[in-house]
Amino acid sequence: MDISKQGKDESQRRRLQRTLALVGVVGIVLLVVFDAWLRHLAQGADVGRALRMMGAASLLLNLAIALVAGLLGRLLLDWARQTTAQGQWPPAGLEWPGPSPLRHGAQALRIAAGLRIAGLASLGVAFGLAAWTAWRMLA
């Protein structure tokens, strides 16, 4: 492996490890806060209010998941568009972790088609979940 690529791989690996550690810490903090919130609701005598608050939390979580799915779908569709336009995978400017051979021609178009299908599916999930959440809010 070329020494410049090795340094790039190590920096990407460190960045990925920091990102995963941050996501883990944020996840644990959110779980602790959610548990404290549930304990606070359990101490109250108003069960109807607690159920409404749980419903609101569920709706917000559904909307957050729909937002993430929509952003992922858009990213995948952008990659598919770039791959088709450039005729290669990965497209120029995309930093891909690890050694990734360039794919040209039919192989790149096959990857672009898969990315397009995954992007459209992700957008479908996002819109479906957002519509279901809106229906639940109105019902």
Secondary structure in CASP SS format (residue, H / E / C, confidence):
PFRMAT SS
TARGET T0000
AUTHOR 0000-0000-0000
METHOD secondary structure of the structure
MODEL  1
M C 1.00
D C 1.00
I H 1.00
S H 1.00
K H 1.00
Q H 1.00
G H 1.00
K H 1.00
D H 1.00
E H 1.00
S H 1.00
Q H 1.00
R H 1.00
R H 1.00
R H 1.00
L H 1.00
Q H 1.00
R H 1.00
T H 1.00
L H 1.00
A H 1.00
L H 1.00
V H 1.00
G H 1.00
V H 1.00
V H 1.00
G H 1.00
I H 1.00
V H 1.00
L H 1.00
L H 1.00
V H 1.00
V H 1.00
F H 1.00
D H 1.00
A H 1.00
W H 1.00
L H 1.00
R H 1.00
H H 1.00
L H 1.00
A H 1.00
Q H 1.00
G C 1.00
A C 1.00
D C 1.00
V H 1.00
G H 1.00
R H 1.00
A H 1.00
L H 1.00
R H 1.00
M H 1.00
M H 1.00
G H 1.00
A H 1.00
A H 1.00
S H 1.00
L H 1.00
L H 1.00
L H 1.00
N H 1.00
L H 1.00
A H 1.00
I H 1.00
A H 1.00
L H 1.00
V H 1.00
A H 1.00
G H 1.00
L H 1.00
L H 1.00
G H 1.00
R H 1.00
L H 1.00
L H 1.00
L H 1.00
D H 1.00
W H 1.00
A H 1.00
R H 1.00
Q H 1.00
T H 1.00
T H 1.00
A H 1.00
Q H 1.00
G C 1.00
Q E 1.00
W E 1.00
P C 1.00
P C 1.00
A C 1.00
G C 1.00
L C 1.00
E C 1.00
W C 1.00
P C 1.00
G C 1.00
P C 1.00
S C 1.00
P C 1.00
L C 1.00
R E 1.00
H E 1.00
G C 1.00
A H 1.00
Q H 1.00
A H 1.00
L H 1.00
R H 1.00
I H 1.00
A H 1.00
A H 1.00
G H 1.00
L H 1.00
R H 1.00
I H 1.00
A H 1.00
G H 1.00
L H 1.00
A H 1.00
S H 1.00
L H 1.00
G H 1.00
V H 1.00
A H 1.00
F H 1.00
G H 1.00
L H 1.00
A H 1.00
A H 1.00
W H 1.00
T H 1.00
A H 1.00
W H 1.00
R H 1.00
M H 1.00
L H 1.00
A C 1.00
END
